[in-house]
């Protein structure tokens, strides 16, 4: 009876026409939701929450739009590549901005985008940042400390006495200290213990540590210095991209990678970063050079003779005896550089080189699908990337290979076109050979790794009238060789259409349709045939400000999947959110969601508000309900106290977890608290 009443409340809320406008931070929420849903198809998870913390730094020391580079504007994640190009072109043409009101004269910048930008940017010329002394960088600025603990309340099999498989308790502990001076200084330390990992194991209080010191624009010659942990991003990611990057999303024209070569790292992803030192130097007005060196110990699975490793672990977990034995089984040394030449303001070309050395050779267990994977201990990659702006056209691309080694090539070429102040188009062609080998490649594509894929992508962003926005893309691709669980060459196509309607500070709504058709292997046969699988999902989302402080959001998802193996599966998901954000110290977010699907193939990825910089996306499938409550209090000077509890309940007889994570229960409860102190 309780479930029936809850479902009725959900339906009443959705059809009552009382939903919520996207706040400035909700644009980030939508981006995270899109990115995770795409990565999850390849088994990924979102671990880049800290990528968006730069906005907090710009709240205190806004970015000067009169000197901001394309990479710095891209790091805001609030502007599309065409909007960035138009803003820079307008700035160059008029000789700089004098007032924020001039942003309305930039073609393609609508009022909603300008409103989102305003808290983080300025037009003031003021003191030239290169003259800020080191003493000021370290003594001024902002500081923040985080202390977080989360856990699941039900006991999983791996923790049960008398012989638990996990060495530690189910607590996830996190601590961070970070100091910033705008984007010029970042100094920080991060520590984390995953659930099941032991405290004070092998002389370490927690399992994972990260520390960094990052300085930007020290003087006119030294543009960036990175010490400790940092990220490196070259071109379009064909040989190296360790930062946050767009994939296919509702930001349909944001497909070009635009990131500063060196960036500070302060996240909990335990493998996708560099550890060592890097520097970017200006070799004149038109030439820039970046060099770096890194040495990291990696968790890996040794071969039977222990002379090599079969794979590099990406989970970050060291809970069981086997996982702890694999910890630091390999040392990965990375080194390289980039030489970037800008002969014109509209043109830049770069040559990038990356060398990798493994202390043990990588020797994947031979399988037909991994026949062309990298094997060995030494790998050298090189690439050339470019950007060129010509009127309303912005061309970008990269070509990569492995000089002197028996391997294929990879290439990506694209263009952003501003057809009209109300219409933008993005075109991308990529071709990654089956035998192209790169350990740290993360380019745009359907699959991860930048290999065995050829495709063409078309994205459009239309603003036909005030309050209306249309985003759409169509992607067509093929794989010339086998893939994991797909025992033959395959192909696919995907289309997505989103139509949005917004009333400033009052209403935000959209309808979205996604359709995908791609090859799928049928498990259980000696040689799996590849059959097409179609997936169609319809989403209706609406939001409304009941008061300036109270938002109500509603969402309805409908899905259908069909293939020869499992037949037709369908599903529905509906949630209601309430978000209370007054000017006072107390705020909260709450959700109640109900869902019913025929299986995992019909799943709906939904963003959930978490503790600050701990946002995540969960797949909803099966039959059940889920709700959460997030409380936040800022009544003490500089101190924020947060608490969150979430609970899922299944109605289909299923239980949560598998293996050592199995609880045997039809419900799951998660709780967490966090303290944040800023000064």
Secondary structure, 3 states (H helix, E strand, C coil): CHHHHHHHHHHHHHHCCCCCCCCHHHHHHHHHHHHHHHHHCCCCCCCCHHHHCHHHHHHHCCEECCCCCHHHHHCCCCCCHHHHHHHHHHHHHHCCCCCHHHHHHCCCCCHHHHHHHHCCEECCCCCCHHHCCHHHHHHCCEEEEEEEEEEECCCCHHHCCCCCCCCCCCCEEEEEEEEEECCCEEEEEEEEECCCCCCCECCECCCEEEEEEEEECCCCCEEEEEEEEEEEECCCCCCEECCCCCCCCCCCCCCCCCCCCEEECCCCCCCCCEEEEEEEEECCCCEEEEEEEEEEEECEEECCCCCEEEEECCCCCCCCHHHHHHCCCEEEEEEEEEEEEEEECCEEEEEEEEEEEEEEEECCCCCHHHCCCCCEEEEEEEEEEEEEEECCEEEEEEEEECCCCCCCCEEEEEEEEEEECCEEEEEEEEEECCCCCCCECCCCCCCCCCCCEEEEEEEEEECCCCCEEEEEEEEEEEECCCECCECCCEEEEEEEEEEEEEECCCEEEEEEEEEEEEEEECCCCCCCCEEEEEEEEEEEEEEEECCCCEEEEEEEEEEEEEECCCEEEEEEEEEEEEEEECCCCEEEEEEEEEEEECCCCCCEEEEECCCCCCCEEEEECCEEEEEEEEEEEEEECCEEEEEEEEEEEECCCCCCCCHHHCCCCCEEEEEEEEEEEEC
